[in-house]
Amino acid sequence: MIMYKLFDISFLNDDYHSAIEKLKKGAFMVVPSGPGLATIDKDKRYAEAVQKADFAIPDSGYMVLLLKYFKRINLNKFSGYDFLKHFFNEKISKNDLFLIDPNEGQSKLNNDYLNKIGIPIENSYQYVAPMYGDYKIVDTLLLNRLNTLREKPKYIMINLGSGVQEPLGYYLKQNLNFLPGIICTGAAISFFTGAQANISPTINRLGFGWLWRCLITPTVFIPRYLRAFSLFFLIIKTEVEVSE
């Protein structure tokens, strides 16, 4: 199993099997986006969380291309969408999975979809997150809910935006009284529920998911991905460590 450390983030260059085996042992997984990584030198809260994660999967096609052409490193793109496609085929029993959602509407969509595909989610195993703001994340209501559950979930899936989900995952990792796999795949579940237009397997494999998002929701994603261009300069000046 080869790991690449970029910006002190440990990227797993392997397949789904390696990722899920780590999560079954209570790992904290992040899925950094290109725009998120572009803030790594400015957003200290985000940087600390992704650097303290047990591992990351290389979701950003932009990052993968930059590493290939400017660092001669072949990192296999493995998106949050790809991860969930496999994860939703796992045998996940009742109370194995706890969801953290951005709002009531998304919470219902996620619940309906997962129950439909045979992953039972009770209302007590879902939580709608408040607006956390830019300060350090502390959510005692969520923490108490999780710590007092009679049946502890094997996995916690955080479906919030980049820059928020990672610090929340890190907070939970530090303070929970049990050791679940923490999955920060953000809005990726929306491609399955229909909240966002689904990405074709070909577009996803070629690393053009960002372009698809820009075409579908240009006012949201074009400004976001334009901000990611600074990642080019960050990668050029940063060394990449390799370990097995």
C-alpha positions as CSV (number, residue, x, y, z in Angstrom):
1,M,0.0,0.0,0.0
2,I,1.6,3.2,-1.2
3,M,0.9,6.6,0.6
4,Y,1.8,10.0,-0.8
5,K,2.2,12.8,1.6
6,L,1.3,16.2,0.1
7,F,0.9,19.3,2.3
8,D,1.3,16.8,5.2
9,I,-1.9,15.0,4.1
10,S,-1.5,11.3,3.6
11,F,-3.1,10.3,0.3
12,L,-3.9,6.6,-0.2
13,N,-2.9,5.4,-3.7
14,D,-4.8,2.2,-3.6
15,D,-8.3,0.9,-4.1
16,Y,-11.6,0.8,-2.3
17,H,-10.7,-2.4,-0.4
18,S,-7.8,-0.7,1.3
19,A,-9.9,2.3,2.2
20,I,-12.8,0.4,3.7
21,E,-10.5,-1.9,5.7
22,K,-9.0,1.2,7.3
23,L,-12.5,2.6,8.1
24,K,-13.6,-0.7,9.7
25,K,-10.8,-0.2,12.1
26,G,-12.0,3.3,13.0
27,A,-10.0,5.5,10.6
28,F,-10.9,9.1,9.8
29,M,-11.1,9.6,6.0
30,V,-11.1,12.9,4.2
31,V,-11.7,13.6,0.5
32,P,-10.1,16.9,-0.2
33,S,-11.3,18.9,-3.2
34,G,-9.1,21.1,-5.5
35,P,-10.7,24.3,-4.2
36,G,-10.3,23.0,-0.6
37,L,-6.6,22.2,-1.1
38,A,-6.0,25.6,-2.6
39,T,-6.8,27.1,0.8
40,I,-4.4,24.9,2.7
41,D,-1.9,27.7,3.4
42,K,-4.7,30.1,4.6
43,D,-7.4,28.1,6.3
44,K,-5.7,26.8,9.4
45,R,-8.8,25.0,10.7
46,Y,-9.2,23.1,7.5
47,A,-5.5,22.4,7.2
48,E,-5.2,20.9,10.7
49,A,-8.2,18.6,10.1
50,V,-7.1,17.2,6.8
51,Q,-3.5,16.8,8.1
52,K,-4.7,14.9,11.2
53,A,-6.9,12.6,9.2
54,D,-5.7,9.0,9.1
55,F,-5.8,9.1,5.3
56,A,-7.3,10.9,2.3
57,I,-8.4,9.6,-1.1
58,P,-7.4,11.6,-4.2
59,D,-10.7,13.0,-5.3
60,S,-9.3,16.1,-7.2
61,G,-8.7,15.4,-10.8
62,Y,-6.9,18.8,-11.0
63,M,-4.5,17.7,-8.3
64,V,-3.9,14.3,-9.9
65,L,-3.0,16.0,-13.2
66,L,-0.7,18.5,-11.6
67,L,1.2,15.8,-9.8
68,K,1.5,13.7,-12.9
69,Y,2.8,16.4,-15.2
70,F,4.9,18.5,-12.8
71,K,6.0,16.0,-10.2
72,R,6.1,12.8,-12.3
73,I,3.8,11.1,-9.7
74,N,1.0,8.8,-10.8
75,L,-1.6,9.1,-8.2
76,N,-4.8,7.1,-9.1
77,K,-7.8,9.3,-8.9
78,F,-10.4,7.9,-6.5
79,S,-13.4,10.2,-6.0
80,G,-15.9,10.4,-3.2
81,Y,-18.5,9.3,-5.8
82,D,-16.5,6.2,-6.6
83,F,-16.1,5.5,-2.9
84,L,-19.8,5.7,-2.2
85,K,-20.6,3.6,-5.2
86,H,-18.8,0.7,-3.6
87,F,-19.7,1.6,0.0
88,F,-23.4,1.5,-0.7
89,N,-22.9,-2.1,-1.8
90,E,-21.5,-3.1,1.6
91,K,-23.7,-5.1,3.9
92,I,-24.7,-2.3,6.2
93,S,-27.2,-3.4,8.9
94,K,-29.6,-1.3,11.0
95,N,-27.8,1.3,13.2
96,D,-24.4,0.7,11.4
97,L,-24.5,4.1,9.7
98,F,-25.0,7.5,11.2
99,L,-25.6,10.5,8.8
100,I,-24.8,14.2,9.4
101,D,-26.7,16.3,6.9
102,P,-26.7,20.0,6.0
103,N,-30.5,20.5,6.2
104,E,-33.9,18.8,6.6
105,G,-34.5,18.4,2.9
106,Q,-31.2,16.7,2.2
107,S,-31.7,14.6,5.3
108,K,-35.0,13.3,4.0
109,L,-33.6,12.6,0.5
110,N,-30.6,10.7,2.0
111,N,-32.9,8.7,4.3
112,D,-35.3,7.8,1.5
113,Y,-32.5,6.8,-0.9
114,L,-30.6,4.6,1.6
115,N,-33.7,2.8,2.8
116,K,-34.7,2.2,-0.8
117,I,-31.4,0.5,-1.6
118,G,-31.5,-1.6,1.6
119,I,-29.5,0.4,4.0
120,P,-31.8,1.0,6.9
121,I,-31.5,4.5,8.5
122,E,-33.7,5.4,11.5
123,N,-34.3,9.1,12.3
124,S,-32.3,8.8,15.5
125,Y,-29.3,7.9,13.4
126,Q,-29.4,11.2,11.4
127,Y,-28.5,14.7,12.5
128,V,-29.0,18.0,10.8
129,A,-25.9,20.1,11.5
130,P,-26.2,23.8,12.5
131,M,-24.3,26.6,10.7
132,Y,-20.9,26.4,12.4
133,G,-19.3,29.6,11.2
134,D,-15.5,30.1,10.9
135,Y,-14.6,29.5,14.5
136,K,-13.4,26.2,16.0
137,I,-16.1,23.6,15.7
138,V,-17.6,22.3,19.0
139,D,-21.0,20.5,18.8
140,T,-21.8,19.1,22.2
141,L,-25.4,18.2,21.1
142,L,-24.1,16.0,18.3
143,L,-21.3,14.6,20.5
144,N,-23.8,13.7,23.3
145,R,-26.2,12.1,20.8
146,L,-23.5,9.8,19.5
147,N,-21.9,9.0,22.8
148,T,-25.2,8.0,24.3
149,L,-26.5,5.8,21.5
150,R,-27.2,2.3,22.8
151,E,-26.0,0.8,19.6
152,K,-22.9,2.6,18.3
153,P,-22.6,3.0,14.5
154,K,-19.7,1.5,12.7
155,Y,-19.6,4.5,10.4
156,I,-20.3,8.2,10.6
157,M,-20.9,9.8,7.2
158,I,-20.6,13.6,7.1
159,N,-22.5,15.1,4.1
160,L,-21.5,18.7,4.6
161,G,-19.4,21.2,2.6
162,S,-15.6,21.2,2.3
163,G,-14.0,23.3,5.0
164,V,-16.6,22.3,7.5
165,Q,-17.0,18.6,7.4
166,E,-13.3,17.9,7.9
167,P,-13.0,20.0,11.1
168,L,-16.2,18.4,12.4
169,G,-14.8,14.9,11.6
170,Y,-11.6,15.8,13.5
171,Y,-13.6,17.1,16.4
172,L,-15.6,13.8,16.6
173,K,-12.4,11.7,16.2
174,Q,-10.9,13.5,19.2
175,N,-14.0,13.4,21.5
176,L,-16.1,10.3,20.8
177,N,-16.1,7.5,23.4
178,F,-16.1,4.8,20.6
179,L,-14.1,4.4,17.4
180,P,-16.2,4.5,14.2
181,G,-15.0,5.0,10.7
182,I,-15.5,8.7,9.9
183,I,-16.3,9.4,6.2
184,C,-16.1,12.9,4.9
185,T,-17.6,12.6,1.4
186,G,-19.5,15.8,1.4
187,A,-22.1,16.3,-1.3
188,A,-21.2,13.1,-3.1
189,I,-24.3,11.4,-1.9
190,S,-26.3,14.0,-3.8
191,F,-25.4,12.4,-7.1
192,F,-27.1,9.2,-5.9
193,T,-30.2,10.9,-4.4
194,G,-30.8,13.1,-7.4
195,A,-30.2,16.4,-5.5
196,Q,-27.4,16.9,-8.1
197,A,-27.3,15.7,-11.7
198,N,-25.6,12.3,-11.8
199,I,-22.1,12.1,-13.2
200,S,-21.6,9.6,-16.0
201,P,-18.9,6.9,-15.2
202,T,-16.9,8.1,-18.2
203,I,-16.8,11.7,-17.1
204,N,-15.9,10.7,-13.6
205,R,-13.1,8.3,-14.8
206,L,-11.6,11.0,-17.0
207,G,-11.5,13.4,-14.1
208,F,-14.0,15.9,-15.6
209,G,-16.5,15.8,-12.7
210,W,-15.5,19.5,-12.0
211,L,-16.5,20.5,-15.6
212,W,-19.8,18.6,-15.4
213,R,-20.6,20.5,-12.1
214,C,-19.7,23.8,-13.8
215,L,-22.0,23.1,-16.8
216,I,-24.9,22.0,-14.5
217,T,-24.6,24.8,-11.9
218,P,-22.3,27.4,-13.3
219,T,-23.0,30.2,-10.8
220,V,-22.0,27.9,-7.9
221,F,-19.1,25.9,-9.3
222,I,-17.3,28.2,-11.8
223,P,-16.2,30.7,-9.1
224,R,-15.3,27.9,-6.8
225,Y,-13.1,26.2,-9.3
226,L,-11.5,29.4,-10.5
227,R,-10.3,29.8,-6.9
228,A,-8.6,26.4,-7.2
229,F,-6.0,27.7,-9.7
230,S,-3.7,28.7,-6.9
231,L,-3.3,25.0,-6.2
232,F,-0.9,24.9,-9.2
233,F,1.6,27.2,-7.4
234,L,1.3,25.4,-4.1
235,I,2.0,22.0,-5.7
236,I,5.0,23.3,-7.7
237,K,6.8,24.5,-4.6
238,T,5.8,21.6,-2.3
239,E,7.7,18.3,-2.0
240,V,5.8,15.0,-2.1
241,E,6.9,12.2,0.3
242,V,6.3,8.6,-0.6
243,S,5.9,5.7,1.9
244,E,4.7,2.1,1.9
